[in-house]
Amino acid sequence: MSVRLKLTLSYAGFLMIAGALLLAAVWLFLLRYVPERALLVPGGTPTPHGVFPIRSRLLDVFAPRAAAVMALLLLFGLAGGWFLAGRMLAPLTRITEATRTATGGTLAHRIRLPGRNDEFRELADAFDAMLERLEAHVAEQRRFAANASHELRTPLAISQALIDVARTDPDRDTGEILDRLHTVNTRAIDLTEALLLLSRAEQRSFTPEPVDLSLLAEEAAETLLPLAERLGVTLETSGGIATASGSPALLQQLTTNLVHNAIVHNLPDGGTVHVTTTIATTHPRSVRLTVENTGDPLPPHLVATLTEPFRRATDRARGDHPGTGLGLAIAATITRVHDGTLTLTPRPGGGLRATVELPAADGRRPGRRPQP
């Protein structure tokens, strides 16, 4: 049976039970206050004992009328229950139609259920919010797939062109072609590894454990120091112990990506990168990693898009270190799977400030790192 029919039968059944109880109460009232027999009155029906049987005559009169009332209640309950059930279930019909529309691939449809804020309105609003998030996610995935295909096709096309040159021009310097092929293939491998890391990070397939962000910052700075010196960038680290809860490998990748991005996207000469780890003052159970770098002034609308895959601030990228375009996207994904927040803000004097706020490890209160 449909839900509407079930509700109709439920309404009619409840109305029948209420009517039966009401008639039973009336009958009990009559039995209590009406005498069983009375003396014969003028014009009354004669009896052997000269009395008038009131209750028996009352039952003869009451029973058929009670049955008629119950029949009317049954008809009224069925008709009224069917109407009320239809009115009550009307919002579900709109939600079902929206679900079928979304199943067909149209995610732009919204229910926008009017009326008061009842359970159906809350369900419809929650469904609209889910469709909105799903539409945004699907659009992001499509952009990501298109951009990834474009980024991967570029080194493959260059490799094909170099191979064709080597095949058609035997006098061409083979060593030069091999060096360029090595550079192109290295970039393709780096891009593929970045895509795999981004995919693994989104799966949350790790066991959380305490991780000191200050140690990760020092390790990233030590690893990237030769690159910073080659580009003329001063790299500084400071702060205290900041113990977060998460994956050491992913958080190390997060820190390395932020520091690498700050080094590469910097001033041509004399730039600085400052990495700090602190306790978040606004949230006692959170720790904070901040990476600041100098550079050209950045408009806020550009900064807001830097965490999207393959988005680059081309006006501040170093030509010899273009990167894969996934550094900040990977950092944002790692932060999200650790239930944290990544905030990018332009610095007043130029450059970028990246702030990562993560939940502190349970039972580990961040404190000051002992000085050597």
C-alpha positions in Angstrom: 0.0 0.0 0.0 1.1 3.5 -0.6 1.9 5.9 2.2 -1.2 8.0 1.4 -3.5 4.9 1.6 -1.9 3.9 4.9 -2.4 7.4 6.3 -6.0 7.4 5.1 -6.8 4.1 6.8 -5.0 5.3 9.9 -7.1 8.5 10.0 -10.3 6.6 9.4 -9.5 4.0 11.9 -8.7 6.5 14.6 -11.9 8.4 13.8 -13.9 5.1 14.1 -12.3 4.3 17.4 -13.0 7.8 18.7 -16.6 7.5 17.5 -17.1 4.1 19.1 -15.7 5.4 22.4 -18.0 8.4 22.3 -21.1 6.2 21.6 -20.0 3.8 24.4 -19.7 6.7 26.8 -23.2 7.9 25.8 -24.6 4.4 26.3 -23.1 4.0 29.7 -24.5 7.4 30.7 -27.9 6.3 29.6 -27.6 3.0 31.5 -26.7 4.8 34.6 -29.3 7.5 34.7 -32.3 5.9 32.9 -34.3 3.4 35.0 -34.8 -0.1 33.7 -38.6 0.0 33.9 -41.3 2.5 34.7 -45.0 2.4 35.6 -47.4 2.2 32.7 -48.4 5.6 31.5 -51.5 6.4 29.6 -51.2 5.3 26.0 -48.3 3.0 26.9 -47.9 -0.5 25.7 -49.4 -3.0 28.1 -47.1 -5.5 29.8 -47.7 -8.5 32.0 -46.5 -6.6 35.1 -48.1 -3.3 34.3 -44.7 -1.5 33.7 -43.0 0.1 30.7 -39.6 -1.4 29.6 -37.6 1.8 29.1 -34.0 0.3 28.5 -35.1 -2.2 26.0 -37.0 0.3 23.9 -34.0 2.7 24.3 -31.7 0.1 22.8 -34.0 -0.5 19.9 -33.9 3.3 19.2 -30.2 3.9 19.9 -28.6 0.9 18.1 -29.6 1.7 14.5 -28.8 5.4 14.9 -25.4 4.5 16.4 -24.7 2.2 13.4 -25.7 5.0 11.0 -23.3 7.4 12.8 -20.5 4.9 12.6 -21.1 4.4 8.9 -21.0 8.2 8.4 -17.8 8.4 10.4 -16.2 5.7 8.3 -17.1 7.5 5.1 -16.0 10.9 6.5 -12.8 9.4 7.8 -11.9 7.8 4.5 -12.6 10.9 2.4 -11.1 13.3 4.9 -8.1 11.1 5.5 -7.4 10.8 1.8 -7.6 14.6 1.4 -5.5 15.3 4.4 -2.9 12.7 3.5 -2.6 14.2 0.1 -2.1 17.7 1.5 0.5 16.4 4.0 2.4 14.4 1.4 2.4 17.0 -1.3 5.9 18.3 -0.3 7.3 14.8 -0.6 6.1 14.7 -4.2 8.1 17.8 -5.0 11.2 16.3 -3.2 10.8 13.1 -5.1 10.6 14.9 -8.5 13.7 16.9 -7.6 15.5 13.6 -6.7 14.5 12.1 -10.0 15.7 15.2 -11.8 19.0 15.1 -10.0 19.3 11.4 -10.8 19.0 12.3 -14.5 22.1 14.5 -14.2 20.4 17.9 -13.8 21.9 19.3 -10.5 20.8 22.9 -11.0 17.2 22.1 -10.0 16.1 23.3 -6.5 13.0 22.5 -4.6 12.6 25.9 -2.8 9.7 24.6 -0.8 7.4 27.5 0.4 5.6 27.6 3.7 6.5 27.4 7.4 9.7 25.9 8.8 8.3 22.4 9.5 10.0 19.0 9.1 9.3 18.9 5.3 10.7 22.4 4.8 13.8 21.4 6.7 14.2 18.3 4.6 13.7 20.3 1.4 16.2 22.9 2.5 18.7 20.2 3.4 18.2 18.6 0.0 18.7 21.9 -1.8 21.9 22.5 0.2 23.1 19.0 -0.7 22.4 19.6 -4.4 24.2 22.9 -4.3 27.3 21.3 -2.7 27.1 18.4 -5.1 26.8 20.7 -8.1 29.8 22.6 -7.0 31.8 19.5 -6.4 30.9 18.0 -9.8 31.8 21.3 -11.5 35.1 21.3 -9.6 35.9 17.7 -10.6 35.1 18.5 -14.2 37.4 21.5 -14.2 40.1 19.5 -12.4 39.8 16.7 -15.0 40.0 19.1 -17.9 42.9 21.0 -16.4 44.8 17.8 -15.5 44.3 16.5 -19.0 45.7 19.8 -20.4 48.6 19.8 -18.0 49.5 16.2 -18.8 49.1 16.7 -22.5 51.6 19.5 -22.7 54.7 17.5 -21.6 53.6 14.6 -23.8 53.2 16.8 -26.8 56.6 18.4 -26.2 58.1 14.9 -25.8 56.5 13.8 -29.1 57.8 16.9 -30.8 61.4 16.3 -29.6 61.2 12.7 -30.7 60.0 13.8 -34.2 62.9 16.3 -34.4 65.4 13.7 -33.5 63.9 11.3 -36.0 63.7 13.7 -38.9 67.0 15.6 -38.2 69.8 13.1 -37.6 72.4 15.9 -37.5 70.7 17.5 -34.4 72.6 17.3 -31.1 71.3 14.2 -29.4 72.5 15.3 -26.0 70.5 18.5 -26.1 67.3 16.6 -27.1 67.9 14.0 -24.3 68.4 16.8 -21.7 65.1 18.4 -22.8 63.3 15.1 -22.8 64.6 14.4 -19.3 63.3 17.8 -18.1 59.9 17.3 -19.7 59.5 13.8 -18.4 60.6 14.9 -14.9 57.9 17.5 -15.0 55.3 14.9 -16.1 56.4 12.6 -13.3 56.1 15.4 -10.7 52.7 16.3 -12.0 51.5 12.6 -11.9 52.8 12.2 -8.3 51.1 15.4 -7.3 47.8 14.1 -8.7 48.2 10.8 -6.9 49.0 12.6 -3.6 46.0 14.8 -4.0 43.8 11.7 -4.6 45.3 9.8 -1.6 44.9 12.9 0.7 41.2 13.1 -0.1 40.6 9.5 1.1 41.5 10.2 4.8 43.2 6.8 4.8 45.5 7.5 7.8 45.6 6.9 11.5 45.9 10.2 13.4 48.8 10.6 15.8 50.5 13.6 17.5 52.7 15.6 15.1 54.9 18.5 16.1 54.5 21.2 13.4 57.6 23.0 14.6 59.7 19.9 13.7 58.0 19.7 10.4 58.8 23.3 9.7 62.5 22.9 10.5 62.7 19.8 8.3 61.0 21.6 5.4 63.3 24.6 5.8 66.4 22.4 5.9 65.3 20.5 2.8 64.5 23.6 0.8 67.4 25.7 2.0 69.6 25.0 -1.1 66.7 26.2 -3.3 66.2 29.3 -1.2 69.9 30.1 -1.4 70.0 29.6 -5.1 67.1 32.0 -5.6 68.5 34.6 -3.1 65.7 34.1 -0.6 66.3 34.2 3.2 64.5 31.4 5.0 63.7 31.8 8.7 61.8 29.6 11.2 60.6 30.4 14.7 58.0 29.5 17.3 57.2 26.9 19.8 56.0 23.3 20.0 52.7 23.0 18.2 51.4 19.4 18.4 48.6 18.7 16.0 46.8 15.4 15.4 47.1 13.8 12.0 49.3 12.0 9.5 53.0 12.9 9.8 53.6 12.3 6.1 50.7 14.4 4.9 51.4 17.2 7.3 55.1 17.2 6.2 53.9 17.5 2.6 51.6 20.3 3.6 54.5 22.2 5.3 56.9 21.5 2.4 54.4 22.7 -0.2 53.7 26.0 1.7 57.4 26.7 2.2 58.3 25.7 -1.4 55.5 28.0 -2.7 56.8 30.9 -0.6 60.3 30.4 -1.9 59.5 30.1 -5.6 56.9 32.9 -5.7 59.0 35.6 -4.2 61.1 38.7 -5.2 63.7 38.2 -7.9 66.4 38.9 -5.3 66.6 39.6 -1.6 63.2 38.0 -0.7 62.4 36.5 2.7 60.3 33.6 3.9 59.3 33.4 7.6 57.8 30.2 9.1 56.3 30.3 12.6 54.4 27.8 14.7 52.2 29.1 17.5 49.2 28.3 19.7 46.0 29.7 18.3 44.9 32.4 20.8 41.2 32.3 19.7 40.9 28.5 20.0 42.9 27.0 22.9 42.6 23.5 21.4 44.2 24.6 18.1 47.7 25.1 16.8 48.8 27.4 14.0 51.4 27.2 11.2 52.1 30.5 9.4 54.2 30.9 6.3 54.9 34.5 5.1 56.8 35.6 2.0 57.7 38.8 0.3 56.7 39.4 -3.3 54.7 41.6 -5.6 51.3 43.0 -4.3 48.4 40.5 -4.9 44.8 41.5 -5.4 42.4 39.7 -3.0 40.3 38.2 -5.8 43.4 36.4 -7.1 44.4 35.2 -3.7 41.0 33.7 -3.2 41.5 31.3 -6.2 45.1 30.1 -5.5 43.9 26.9 -3.7 42.1 25.7 -6.8 44.0 23.1 -8.8 46.3 24.5 -11.6 45.7 28.1 -10.6 48.9 30.1 -10.6 49.6 33.7 -10.0 51.5 34.1 -13.2 52.6 37.6 -12.5 54.8 36.4 -9.6 55.9 33.0 -10.7 59.6 32.4 -11.4 60.1 31.2 -15.0 62.6 28.5 -14.0 60.3 27.1 -11.3 56.7 27.1 -12.7 55.7 24.1 -10.5 52.8 21.8 -11.1 50.1 24.2 -10.1 48.9 21.8 -7.4 51.0 22.9 -4.4 48.4 25.0 -2.7 45.6 22.7 -3.8 47.3 19.8 -2.1 47.9 21.9 1.0 44.2 22.9 1.1 43.1 19.3 0.7 45.5 18.0 3.5 44.2 20.8 5.8 40.6 19.9 5.1 41.0 16.2 5.8 42.7 17.1 9.1 39.6 19.2 10.0 41.6 22.4 9.8 41.5 25.6 7.9 43.9 27.2 5.4 43.7 31.0 5.0 45.5 32.9 2.3 45.8 36.7 2.7 47.9 39.2 0.8 50.5 41.1 2.8 50.2 44.9 2.8 53.8 45.3 1.5 53.4 42.5 -1.1 53.6 38.8 -0.9 51.4 36.2 0.7 50.6 35.0 4.2 49.4 31.4 4.5 47.9 30.4 7.8 47.1 26.8 8.7 45.0 26.1 11.8 44.7 22.5 13.0 43.1 20.8 16.1 45.7 20.2 18.8 46.5 16.6 19.7 44.4 15.2 22.6 46.1 15.5 25.8 49.0 17.4 24.4 49.1 21.1 25.4 51.3 23.1 23.0 54.1 24.8 24.8 57.4 26.5 24.2 60.1 24.5 22.5 63.3 24.2 24.6 66.2 26.1 23.3 69.3 24.2 22.4 
